[in-house]
Amino acid sequence: MRHRKEQFIYVGVDLHKRTHTAVVINCWNEKLEVIEFENKPSAFPAVVSKVKKHVQEGMTIVFGLEDVGGYGRSLAVYLVENHFLVKEVNAALSNWKRKSYAMTEKHDSWDAENIAKLLLDELDRLPNAHPQDDYWILKQLVMRRYSLRDTLVMLKNQLHTQLSYNYPSYSKFFSEVDGRTALAFWHEYPSLYLLEGVTLEDLTPFLRKNSNNVCSTKKATLILEGVQSDGNTKRNGQDHRDFLVRSHVNQIRDVHREMSDVENHIREIMQKLDFKLNSKGPTTKTTRMTCAATCCK
């Protein structure tokens, strides 16, 4: 009677961005073939055909891939959709396998061979690969949001720097430098001197309009008093400095819009997967006050 592991042909795949390397072994650790191929779906059928040449009657092909969510995702999706057995190999395990030899090598076929040998040794313990589009897309969206968040932090720091030159007391005006009302104000009045001649009656409607009637006379008074106490900050090339403030404001607004779009897509995927991002309850006074405060930042 055959041992169970004799019923398989083991294929370890070393994955890269543009090309992959597969090594085929049998249950006796004999290397049967090395296959190099491009990382594109049109190349995958030829790889399968080459592997099948080593399959005898009653045998099953098992593939081992380290990164089924990254460079190996296309290959994993193709193999699973075509009903092949695919095992997900932890990179730490394959690295341990490589280091377990007294003499080590470093090339793609050696890495792929070690993945194949790990498949042979740990066949029953390695998890099956289940690449799913929705989870993969969700991961990409979350990573995109992280990237936008980091960009926003950088832009806010740059805006802080520019405002500190033009408005010594700017930090007292708004609780968040990138709130909607704050951005509208910085874009309209990027420098202190532009408020010369602006009265309380002029500034109040502007703030009220850009804050959905939350910020009005009190906020306008605070700003005008701060401007009076700061003195003259106008310098040569002030129009260029004003441009820098407005440029930062425009880019921050763009990033806010992009983040909002990304979050909408995340919410859509989460709802499809039947996960709840938050609970929906009746709108309370506290909720309205929180929304209003955010609007007035």
C-alpha positions in Angstrom: 0.0 0.0 0.0 1.3 3.4 -0.9 2.1 5.9 1.9 -0.2 8.9 1.7 2.6 11.3 0.8 3.4 9.2 -2.3 0.1 10.3 -3.7 1.3 13.9 -4.2 3.6 15.9 -6.5 4.9 18.9 -4.5 5.5 22.3 -6.2 7.1 25.1 -4.3 6.9 28.5 -5.9 9.3 31.4 -5.1 7.3 34.6 -5.9 8.4 37.9 -7.2 6.9 40.9 -8.8 7.6 40.1 -12.4 8.6 36.4 -12.5 8.1 33.3 -10.4 10.2 30.2 -10.0 8.6 26.8 -9.4 10.4 23.6 -8.3 8.7 20.2 -8.6 9.8 17.4 -6.3 8.4 14.0 -5.4 7.9 12.3 -2.0 11.5 11.1 -2.1 12.8 14.7 -2.2 14.0 14.2 -5.8 14.0 17.4 -7.8 12.0 16.8 -11.0 12.0 20.1 -12.7 12.6 23.9 -12.3 10.1 26.2 -14.1 10.6 29.9 -14.5 7.6 31.9 -15.7 6.2 35.4 -15.8 3.7 36.6 -13.2 0.7 36.9 -15.5 -2.4 34.7 -15.9 -1.6 33.9 -19.5 1.6 32.1 -18.4 0.0 29.9 -15.7 -1.6 27.2 -17.9 1.8 26.3 -19.4 3.2 25.9 -15.9 0.4 23.5 -15.0 1.0 21.5 -18.1 4.7 21.1 -17.3 3.9 20.0 -13.8 1.3 17.5 -15.0 4.0 15.6 -17.0 5.3 14.3 -13.6 1.9 13.2 -12.4 1.2 9.5 -12.4 -2.2 7.9 -12.2 -3.9 8.6 -8.8 -1.5 11.4 -7.9 -2.5 14.9 -6.9 -0.5 18.1 -7.4 -0.1 20.4 -4.3 1.3 23.9 -4.7 3.0 25.9 -1.9 3.0 29.7 -2.0 4.3 32.1 0.6 2.5 35.3 -0.3 -1.0 34.6 -1.6 -2.1 38.1 -0.8 0.7 39.9 -2.6 2.9 38.9 -5.6 1.4 35.4 -5.5 -2.2 36.4 -5.5 -2.9 36.1 -9.2 -1.3 32.6 -9.3 -3.2 31.5 -6.1 -6.5 32.7 -7.5 -5.9 30.9 -10.8 -4.9 27.6 -9.1 -7.8 27.7 -6.7 -10.3 28.5 -9.4 -9.0 25.6 -11.3 -9.5 23.3 -8.3 -5.8 22.6 -7.5 -4.7 22.1 -3.9 -2.9 25.2 -2.8 -1.1 25.5 0.6 -0.2 28.8 2.2 3.4 28.6 3.5 4.4 31.0 6.3 7.5 32.9 5.3 9.1 32.3 8.8 8.7 28.5 8.3 10.4 28.5 4.8 13.2 30.8 6.2 13.7 28.3 9.0 13.9 25.5 6.5 16.6 27.3 4.5 18.6 27.9 7.6 18.4 24.3 8.8 21.0 23.2 6.2 24.7 23.4 7.0 25.4 24.8 3.6 22.9 27.4 2.4 22.4 28.9 -1.1 20.6 32.0 -2.2 18.8 31.9 -5.5 15.2 31.6 -6.6 15.2 27.8 -7.4 16.8 27.1 -4.0 14.1 29.1 -2.2 11.4 27.4 -4.3 12.9 23.9 -3.5 12.8 24.6 0.2 9.2 25.6 0.0 8.5 22.3 -1.8 10.3 20.4 0.8 8.4 22.2 3.5 5.2 21.2 1.7 6.4 17.6 1.9 7.3 17.7 5.6 4.3 19.7 6.8 1.6 18.8 4.3 -1.2 18.1 6.8 -0.4 21.1 9.0 -0.2 23.9 6.4 -3.4 25.8 5.8 -5.2 25.8 2.5 -5.0 29.1 0.6 -8.3 30.9 0.2 -7.6 34.1 -1.8 -10.9 36.1 -1.8 -11.3 39.2 -3.8 -13.4 41.1 -1.2 -10.9 40.7 1.6 -8.0 41.5 -0.7 -9.8 44.7 -2.0 -10.6 45.6 1.6 -6.9 45.3 2.5 -5.9 47.5 -0.4 -8.5 50.1 0.6 -7.3 50.2 4.2 -3.7 50.5 3.0 -4.7 53.4 0.8 -6.4 55.1 3.7 -3.2 54.7 5.8 -1.3 56.3 3.0 -3.7 59.3 2.7 -3.7 59.7 6.5 0.1 60.0 6.5 0.0 62.5 3.6 -2.6 64.5 5.6 -0.3 64.6 8.7 2.5 65.9 6.5 0.4 68.5 4.9 -1.0 69.7 8.2 2.5 70.1 9.6 3.5 72.1 6.6 0.4 74.3 6.9 1.1 74.9 10.6 4.6 76.1 9.6 3.3 78.6 7.0 0.5 79.9 9.3 3.0 80.5 12.1 4.8 83.1 9.9 1.5 84.9 8.9 -0.6 84.5 12.1 1.3 84.3 15.4 -1.9 83.6 17.2 -3.4 81.3 14.6 -3.6 78.2 16.9 -6.2 80.0 19.1 -8.6 80.5 16.2 -9.7 76.9 15.5 -9.3 73.6 17.4 -8.2 71.8 14.2 -6.1 73.5 11.6 -7.7 71.3 8.8 -11.4 71.6 9.9 -13.8 72.8 7.2 -14.3 76.3 8.5 -10.6 76.7 9.3 -9.6 75.7 5.8 -12.2 78.1 4.3 -10.8 80.9 6.5 -7.1 80.2 5.7 -7.9 80.1 2.0 -9.8 83.4 2.1 -7.4 85.1 4.5 -4.0 83.4 4.2 -2.3 86.3 5.9 -3.1 88.6 8.7 -2.9 91.8 6.6 -5.8 90.7 4.5 -8.1 91.2 7.4 -7.3 94.9 7.5 -10.6 96.8 7.3 -12.7 93.6 7.8 -15.3 94.2 10.5 -17.2 91.9 12.8 -20.2 92.4 10.6 -18.1 91.2 7.6 -16.5 88.2 9.1 -19.4 86.8 11.0 -21.5 85.9 7.9 -18.5 84.3 6.3 -17.9 82.0 9.3 -21.6 81.3 9.7 -21.8 80.2 6.0 -18.8 77.9 6.1 -19.7 76.3 9.4 -23.4 75.6 8.8 -24.4 78.3 11.2 -22.3 77.0 14.1 -19.5 79.6 14.2 -20.6 83.2 14.2 -20.0 86.4 16.3 -18.0 84.8 19.2 -15.6 83.1 16.8 -15.3 86.3 14.6 -14.6 88.4 17.7 -11.9 86.0 18.9 -10.1 86.1 15.5 -10.2 89.9 15.1 -8.9 90.4 18.6 -6.1 88.0 17.9 -5.2 89.8 14.7 -5.1 93.1 16.6 -2.7 91.7 19.2 -0.3 90.1 16.6 0.8 93.2 14.9 2.1 93.5 11.3 3.5 90.3 9.8 3.5 91.4 6.1 6.9 91.0 4.5 8.5 91.2 1.0 7.1 88.4 -1.3 4.0 88.1 0.8 1.9 87.2 -2.2 4.1 84.1 -2.6 3.7 83.2 1.0 -0.1 83.6 0.6 0.1 81.2 -2.4 1.8 78.6 -0.3 -1.0 78.7 2.4 -3.7 78.4 -0.3 -1.8 75.6 -2.0 -1.6 73.6 1.2 -5.3 74.2 1.8 -6.2 73.0 -1.6 -4.2 69.9 -1.3 -5.6 69.1 2.2 -9.1 69.5 0.8 -8.3 67.0 -1.9 -6.9 64.5 0.6 -10.0 64.9 2.7 -12.2 64.2 -0.3 -10.1 61.2 -1.3 -10.2 59.8 2.3 -14.0 60.2 2.3 -14.3 58.3 -1.0 -12.0 55.5 0.3 -14.0 55.2 3.5 -17.2 54.9 1.5 -15.7 52.0 -0.4 -14.5 50.4 2.8 -18.0 50.8 4.2 -19.6 49.2 1.1 -17.2 46.2 1.3 -17.8 45.8 5.0 -21.5 45.8 4.6 -21.1 43.2 1.8 -19.1 41.0 4.2 -21.8 41.6 6.9 -19.5 43.4 9.3 -20.8 46.4 11.2 -18.6 49.5 11.4 -20.8 51.3 13.8 -24.3 51.1 15.2 -27.1 53.3 14.0 -29.2 54.8 16.7 -31.4 57.8 17.1 -29.8 61.2 16.7 -29.3 62.7 20.1 -28.4 66.2 21.2 -24.9 65.0 22.0 -24.6 63.7 18.5 -25.7 66.9 17.0 -23.4 68.9 19.2 -20.4 66.6 18.2 -21.3 67.1 14.5 -21.5 70.9 15.0 -18.2 71.0 16.9 -16.5 69.1 14.1 -18.0 71.4 11.5 -16.6 74.4 13.3 -13.1 73.1 13.8 
